[in-house]
Amino acid sequence: MAVAFLLTVLASPVFIPFLRRLKFGQSIREEGPQSHQVKSGTPTMGGLMIIFATALTTIAMTWFDATALVTPEMTIVLFVLLGYGLIGFLDDFIIIKKQRNLGLTSKQKMFGQIVIAVVVYVILHNSGFSTAVAIPGTELSLDFGWFYSVLILLMLVGTSNAVNLTDGLDGLVAGTASIAFAAFGIIGWAYDLPGEIIIFIFAMVGALLGFLVFNSHPAKVFMGDTGSLAVGASLAIVAILLKLELLLILIGGVFVVETLSVMIQVVVYKMTGKRVFKMSPLHHHYELVGWSEWRVVATFWSVGFICAAFGVYIEVFMT
């Protein structure tokens, strides 16, 4: 965690001006809160720093850790991190080149996300990975059989997009995601689960905290889809490999609520023509009712911490 943190903190003062020289500035959507227009032009694609620090630290520390090995699981987590990061990179790059807030189409992004999820399932299936899903807080489990492939698809695509939706305020995703990863890391550490996965988890925590130094309000850099898609998919694959699939719903509670707010807003508006929230995702609603950006972010961090702590308690002390 310390290594990834230092890599990110030391690289950022060099990388951020580099992004600025390339004119890789964020385009703010016109339909968003007007207070966000001042952020237009802030360097984006900072997620590259998170990906670089996490991948490099995971590979380096695995070599030094005698309990960690280069396994199919390690290959998968890095494949997911880089694969979803590439999709986000292409989306960000197109947005920057076109100078408007529209990159890859939703179908193009979905296709890429599904392809990676299918590859992940094939690798896991061929390695004899268990299709049983544990019920949190109990010693019971359910064997999903062939439906486990659908679960992997839903988790990878759903979580990556949920984190992407949440990435709308300075430091919001970096803070909530680092808390969620730390919760999985603590559980994995408590159960002495595979060392390479624990290394990856804490490398991600360190990279996110290092990024947060420059992404907290007022942000000097945004992670962009490059970071949010990679971070979200990585969170999902960690839950899958640790066999804590259902616990992701609780530990990632902030991302679940943010996604539900968008779904509720769309469905109700199409059915009644009325809006439940002033704006979705939910963090924008609180901005428009008068909360400061920092108050919204701090509140969501707190909720994320409560969800994570509850998840750790259920898994470590109740199972």
Disulfide bonds with the S-S distance in Angstrom:
none
